[in-house]
Amino acid sequence: MDEYQVIVVGGGVGGIAASIKLAQAGVKVVLVDRGSPVGSKNLSGGVLWGNDLTEILPNWQDEAPIERFVYNKKVGFLSENDATVLDLHFPEWEKKPYVGSIVLRARFDAWLAEEAKKAGVVVLEGINVDNLIIEDNYVRGIISSGEELRAPVTIIMDGANSRLTHELGIRKGKNLSEEKSKFALGVKEVISLDRETLEERFNLQDKEGVAGEFVLGNQSNEVLAGGFLYTNYDSISLGIIVHLDTLGTKDRSYEVFNKFKEHPYISKLLRKGDVLMDHVEYGAHLVPEGGINTLTRIHGNGYMVGGDAAGFIFSNGLVIQGMNYAIKSGLLAAKATKAALDKKDYSELSLIEYTKMIEASFIYKDLKKFSKVHKMTKNKNLFKIYPKAINEGLKRALSETNQPKNHLYKTMLNSLKEHGAGLFTLLKDARGAMRL
């Protein structure tokens, strides 16, 4: 089994993208994934932002099983029963190349894996990688069920709670309990809704789609969570992302999800909906929030790390991005690998080119610029005060109560003060909002 030049561990979009680029360059590459078929274990909210796949698949937006393209963006604040939702439309988003593609990962990743096979990638499905082969301080391949698979370079893209980066000792926390503050938990359900009803309800046509993110101010205790809603072709992807370190021992993620799902604003959008039973699209997934502080390094002798395993995911409450970062890091890992193969040098000094390319890319620049965004996205006031205050203030301003009206700014300030946000709190949080 020494005929392979590169092993890619992880059949997500990043790992498959790396495999395709390498195969297109004539490299003998094997892709190993624990899912059968490839990608069946993958889970995400459902929006692939950007167009980096064009580098290897120029017509992917026409050929891939994309549910819809993002045409309408919603950002909302939900309190117990009320909602304030910004409804955004940008004509440029209706034109190719589309900025956001709504996908169901089980379908999309399976298609992408087939494209990898067409390119010449050897795809091994249903393979759990137990350990890395480490000899003379070099990663020489992988071990699965006692069998070895060797190659000069291993690209590690095995997900958020990467076992292989733990084995290499490059994670900044020794285990999940120590890293709790660096993770969120995503829970997702797909609700079936016939196409005609869906398009009428969301005012859509053809391949137009909606992407919505919501601050959940209707949760009890110390739970801090956000929600998302994406329209598919004939279904809706609905889910939550909850900061893992705010879930107490008595809190249940399904209860957080149900409170979001049952909110009056959301529940009305789901009428006639049932759990979509013909796809494995109900589940939970860890979401890394450590960013560039997840690992001590992303390359070494004989290996590179990308995607969720490297902490390459971004969220500022308005947008959640991860698949695009995985794809870009996979493409850069492939480029660095090809250069190393040409030189026949797989050392840390050779593969440092990968780290340099990452640091020069939008991935690193984004994660570095927003490295302190958690100080706002995990600010309790954002969840416990502002949704209620915003909704109550606007409700007062817009309702006829047979009482003298006040100026809007005074109404909102009074509502904020009543809910616990005085002037100093507002000024402090305003500074924090500048990190978004």
N, C-alpha and C positions, 0 to 999 in steps of 0.2 A: 504493500500500500504506500510505497514511497514515491509513486509517480506524480503525486500532486505537489504543486508549488505553493499553494495557499489554501488554508482552511479558514472558512468563515463560520463562526458559531453564532447562530441566531437568524431565524428566517423572518424577521420583521422587514419593514420597507428599507431600512438602512443596510442591513446585511445583504438583502437581495440586490439592492442597487450596487453595492460594492462588488458582488459576484458577477453581475452582468458586465460592469465596466472592465473588470479583469479579463473575463472571457472574450470580450470584444477586442481586447489587446493581445489575444493569443495565449493567455496564461491558463495553465491547468489548475482549475479551482474547484473545490468541493464545498458545498453549502450544507451545514448540519443543523437540523431543527428538531425540537422535541415534539412538535405538532405533526399530526398525520390526518389530512394533508398539511403541507407547510403553511404556517400562518394561522392555523385553526385555534391556536392558544392565544393569539394576539387580541387585544382589546383596547379600544380608545373611544373618545367621544365621537369622532368621525369627520373632522375637517382637516384635509391636507392643504396647507397654505403654500403658496409659491409654485414654481415651475421648474425646479431643479432636475426633475426626471427627464426633461427634454434633452439633456446632455447625452443620455443613453437611449432614450425612446422618444424620438422627435414628435411622434403623433399620439402620445399616450392619452391626451385629453379627449381624443376622438375614439380611441380603441379600447380604453380601460372601462371596466364596469363601474363607472362613476354614477352615483345616485342623482345628484344635482350639483349645480354650481352656485356658490354663495352670491345671492343677489340682494338680499335684505339682511341687515345686521341689527340685532336688538340687544340693548343693555338695560337691565332692569333692577329695581330695588323692591324686594318683597317683604312686607311686614306680615302680621298675623293673617289679615284678610285683604289688605290693600296692596296695590302695585303701582309703581311709577316706572314706565318703560319708555326708553328712547328708541325711536323707530328710524333707522338710518337707511337711506338709499343712495347709491353712488352709480351713475350711468356707466362710468368706466369699468365697473365690475361685470357689466353685461357683455363685454367684448373679450375676444381671445387675445392672448392667453388669459384664462380666467385666474383670478387671484386666489380663490378658495374652492376646493373640490370636496364635496361631502361624500364620504365613502363608508361602506360597511367592510370592516377589515377582513372578515372571513372570505368575502368575495374578492375584494381587491387584492389581498396578499396572495391568494391562490392564482389569480391571473398573472400577477407579477412573477410568481415562481415558475409558471409555464413559460413566460418570456425568458427567464433565466435558462431553462432547459433548452429552449430554441437557440440561445446564444452559445450553448456548449457547456454550461455549468452542470456538474454532477451533483444532484440533489439527493440527500439522504434524509428521509422523513422518519419521525418517531424515534429519534435518537437522543437519549439523555446523556449529556457530557458529565462524567463523574469527576474527572480531574484533568489537569494539564500535565503534559510530559515536560518536566523541567530538568535539564541536564547542563552542567557547567554554567549555571546562571542564565541559560537560554531556554525560552519556550520552544519545544521541538514538535508540539502537536497536542493531541487530546487522547483521553482514555474513556471508553464507554463499555460498560459491562465486561471489564477486564481486557478488552481489545484495544490495540493502539492504532492511531491514525496519525501519520507524521507528515510534516511539511516544513519548509524553511520559515514560513511566516504564518501566524495565526491572527486573524482579526476577530476581536471579541465584541459581540453585540448581543449579549444574552439577557438584556432587559434590566429593569429598575433594580431589583434585588439580586444583582449579579453575583453568582457563587464564585465565578472564576476570578473576579477582581478581589474578592475576599481571600481566595487562595494565594494570589500574588502579593497580598498584604499592602495594596495600594489604596484601599479605602480609608477615609479619615476616621471612620468609626469601626469598631471591631464587630459589631452585630447590629441587628435592626433596632433593638431596644435602646442602644446608645445613639443611634442615628434617627430616632423617632421624629425629631424636629425637622429633619431633612426630607420627610416624605409626607405625601397626602394619600388618601385612599379614594379611588374613583369607583363609583358604582353606576352601572349602566343597564338600561332596559330598552328594548326596541318594541314599540307599540304599533301594531298594524292599523293602517288607515287607508282606505281605497284612494286611488290617485285623484279621482274626481272630487271627492270630499276634501282631501288635503289641499288641492290647488285652489278650491273655492274658499276654504277657510283662511288660507294664508295669502290669498290674492296672487297666486303664482300661475305661470304658464310655461309650457315646454320643459326646459331643464333648470328653470329658476328655483333657487332654494333659500331657506332661512337659517341663519346661525344666531343663536341667542345665548347670552350668559347673564346670570342673575346672582345678586347678592342676597343670601337667604337670611333675612332678619326675623324669621318665624321659628327659629330653633330655640330649644330650651337649654338650660344649664350653661356650660362653657363651650359648647360645640360651635365652631366657626366653619361655615361651609358655603360653597357656591353651587349653583346649578347650571345645567346647560340643556339646550333643546336644539336639535338639528332635524330638518326635514329630509327624508329619503324619498325615493321614487314613489313608494306606496306604504310608507311607514314613518315613524318618528323615533329618533334616538333621543332618549331622555336620561339624564343622570345627574349625579352630584359629585363634587370633589370636596372632601372634608379634611382639614388639617389633622393629621394623625395624632399629634400630641395634645389635641383638645378633646379627643374622645375619652371620656372617663370610663371606669370599669363597668358602670351601669348603663352606659350609652350603647345603642345599637345602630349600626350604619343603615340597616333597612328601615328603622324608624325615622332617621333623618331623611332618607329617600322618600318615604311615604308622605311625610309632611310637605315636602316639595311638590310631589305629584298631586296631592290633594288640595293644594292652594287654589282658591277660586279662579285666579287668572290662568293657571296652568291646566287645571282639570277641565275647563271649558274647551281648551284646545285639543283635548284627548277624547272627546265624546266619540262613541262607537269603537273605541280602541280596545284591543285585547293583546295579551302577551303574544308576540310573534313566535310561534312554536316551531316553525320549520327552519329556524337558524339558531345556533348557539350564541345568542346575543344578550344573555342576562348574566352578569358576573361582576367581579370586582378586580381591580388592578392597582398596584402601587404606582404612584406618580412621584418621581424624584423632584425635590425642590432645592437640592443643594447647589445646583448650578456648577460653576467652575470650582466650587469648594468640595465637590463630592470625592474626587480622587487626588492623591498626591502627584500622580503623573498619568498620562494617557498613552505612553509608549514605553517600550523597553526592549531588551534583547529578544528579537523574534516575535514581538507582538505589538498590537495597537488596540485601543479601546474607543468605541464610538457609541452614538445613540443614547438611549436611556441609561445604559451601563456606565456611561461617562457623566451622567447628570445633565445631558443636553436637552433641557426642556425649559420653556419660558411661559410664565403666566403673570399678568399684572391685573387680573380681574376683568379686564376688557377683552382679552384674547388669550387663548391657550394654544401654544404651538409646541410641537415635539416631533411629529413625523417629518417635517421639512428639515429640522436639524439633523435627524437621523440619516436622512437621504444624503444631505450635504456632507456629513462626516464620513459616510460610507464611500462616497465618490472621492473624497480627499484621501482616505485610507487606501483606496485602490491605486490612486496616482502615486502615493508614496511607496506602496508595495512594488509597483512596476519599476520604479526607479531603483529600488533596492535589489530586485531580481536582476536587472540589467548590470548592476555593479557586483552582484553576488556577495553583497555585504548586508547582513540582516541584523547588525548590531544596533545598540541603542543610539550610537552616534550617527548611523545611517538613517534610522527611522525617525530621528528627531525632526526630519523634514515634515512629517505628518503634524507634529505639534506646532511647528512654525506656520504651516498652512492653516491650521485651525485658528491660531492666534491672529492671523491676517484676515480671517473670514468674518462674515456677519454673526456667526455663532458666538464666537468669543467676545466680539465687540458688544453684542446684545447682552450676553450674560454678565459681562463686566460692568456695563453701564447700569444695569438694573440689579446688581448684586445685593442691594439693600432694599429691594422692593418689598420683601417680606415684612419690613417694619410697618408698612401700610396694609398689605394684604392680610396680615395677621393681627392688625389693630382691632381690638374688641369693639371699639366705637363704630367701626365700619359696618359691623354686623348687628350690634346690640342697641345702637342709638340712632344712626343716620337713616336707615330704612323707615323706621317708625316715624321719626321726626319729619322726614321729607314727605312721606305720604300724608301725615296728619296736617302738615302745613299747607300743602297744595289743596287738600280736600277742603280746608277752611276757606282758602282764598277763592276757590271755584264754586263753593256752595252758597245758595241764597238762604240766609237764616233770619231775615227780617231784623238784622242787627247792623249797626254802622260798619262799613267796610274799613279795612286798614290797608296801608301800602303792602305790597307783596313782600318786600324785604323785611318789614317789621313782623309780618305774620310768620315768615319762615324763621326769623331769629327767635321769636317767642316760642315757637314749636321746638326748636333745637334746645333752647334753654330749659323748657319744661321736661324734656327727655334726658337732660343731663349734660348737654354740650354748651357750656358757657363760652365767653369770648376767648379765654386763654386756651381752652380745649380746641376751639375752632382754629385758632392761629397755629397751634402745635400740629394739628392734623392737616392743616393746609400745607404746611412745610413738608409733611410726610407724603402728601398727595403729589408733590413735585417729583417723587421717585417713580411714579407710575409711567 
